[in-house]
Amino acid sequence: MSIFPTTILLATDGSRKAQLAATTAADLAQRTNSELHVATVGAGANQLPPWLPNYPAPFEDALREQRRQAE
């Protein structure tokens, strides 16, 4: 049994600090032969842009754009 993790989860919002965490997590995963799983986060419900109307179609478009940027 190893003292190293077998799975590492990285949550990122794309910020500068998150980029440092991503580099560190990728390096750790490589050195310990661990799987690296990445979860991206965007603006919370209380942080949605003011121009976004409260009905599904534009929300889905905004969500799709956030996913595209995260990739």
Secondary structure as UniProt FT lines:
FT   STRAND          7..12
FT   HELIX           16..32
FT   STRAND          35..40
FT   HELIX           45..47
FT   TURN            50..51
FT   HELIX           56..70
//
